[in-house]
Amino acid sequence: YFFAFFENFFVPILTSGGLAAVSSSFFAALYSAFGRYDIVHIHAEGPAFFTWLPKMFGKRVVVTIHGIDWQREKWQSGLDSKFIHQGEKNAAKYADEVIVLSKGVQDYFKETYGRETHFIPNGVNRPQIREAKLITDHFGLEKDSYILFLGRLVPEKGIRYLVEAFKNVKTDKKLVIAGGSSDTDSFMEELRKLAKGDDRVLFTGFVQGAMLDELYSNAYIYTLPSDLEGMPLSLLEAMSYGNCCLVSDIPECAEVVEDKALIFKKSDVEDLREKLQDACDHPEMVMKMKNQAADFICEKYSWDDIVKETMKLYRRK
């Protein structure tokens, strides 16, 4: 999460006592403070705790806030939450420029800290669509035979709602939950217990490379039922592959898809079930969404435009 441009470097990490993220951020900040850099670009609220360090040594510091991380369920208490929250405050106080990935976070920084920020979202490139081969060999999946969730398996992604809703959907399609557990396996076990008894629910574990491409390329619909997001890159990726997407109505998702996807009420299991059932029952509606998704998202979130806007901030005096 921490980048200093024009040179790669390694920093020591303290792995005991849950200090890995804090120590790596500190040593990276220290290294960049003394390094021959004009600009240090810090990503995420935790590493932003040390914004003051390279700033103190005359560096121009840019911070990208991906989301309000201290609101996530795993950071709701203890020193970790305080550290991340202070990182947010330090970014607002010390950074030369702050980039945010959603309008909601931009409003939050203005209202909370009186800090002007720059809305520069994530971007996406048009990918190559792949036929179902690996996913057929490994999981028995064919094109349009499954509903896909792909992301970190954490509570705020709304996967509980998705499993509960899907168990009551009348369809032969599978629900594929692709992704690895984050920090702890307890939530993964909770999901497996919730899905027990429904052999249509498939957990693939962490996927990458060609397997990931095939999952995106051949899904019937992609769903992101999150309660909390920053800027959901997986949603951009899913649409770039020409997927019909079903998302919760949080602004961070709704602003991305506009009217080019299906939307349900956040955390409403019954509404999610109805939207899933409707999608399964009306393939013509799903196909309409598929046909417009890629052109829409690749034009709206072009990496070329995003790089130009970021470079403008680097050059500001």
HELIX and SHEET records of a PDB file:
HELIX    1   1 SER A   16  GLY A   18  5                                   3    
HELIX    2   2 ALA A   20  PHE A   34  1                                  15    
HELIX    3   3 PRO A   47  PHE A   50  5                                   4    
HELIX    4   4 TRP A   52  MET A   56  1                                   5    
HELIX    5   5 ASP A   69  GLN A   71  5                                   3    
HELIX    6   6 GLU A   73  TRP A   75  5                                   3    
HELIX    7   7 GLY A   78  TYR A   94  1                                  17    
HELIX    8   8 LYS A  103  TYR A  113  1                                  11    
HELIX    9   9 LEU A  134  PHE A  139  1                                   6    
HELIX   10  10 PRO A  155  LYS A  157  5                                   3    
HELIX   11  11 ILE A  159  PHE A  166  1                                   8    
HELIX   12  12 SER A  186  ALA A  195  1                                  10    
HELIX   13  13 GLY A  209  ASN A  218  1                                  10    
HELIX   14  14 LEU A  233  SER A  240  1                                   8    
HELIX   15  15 PRO A  251  VAL A  257  1                                   7    
HELIX   16  16 VAL A  269  ASP A  281  1                                  13    
HELIX   17  17 PRO A  283  LYS A  300  1                                  18    
HELIX   18  18 TRP A  303  ARG A  315  1                                  13    
SHEET    1   A 5 PHE A   2  ALA A   4  0                                        
SHEET    2   A 5 ILE A  39  HIS A  43 -1                                        
SHEET    3   A 5 ARG A  60  ILE A  65  1                                        
SHEET    4   A 5 GLU A  97  VAL A 100  1                                        
SHEET    5   A 5 HIS A 118  PHE A 119  1                                        
SHEET    1   B 6 VAL A 201  GLY A 205  0                                        
SHEET    2   B 6 LYS A 174  ALA A 178  1                                        
SHEET    3   B 6 TYR A 146  LEU A 150  1                                        
SHEET    4   B 6 ILE A 221  LEU A 224  1                                        
SHEET    5   B 6 CYS A 244  SER A 248  1                                        
SHEET    6   B 6 LEU A 262  PHE A 264  1                                        
END                                                                             
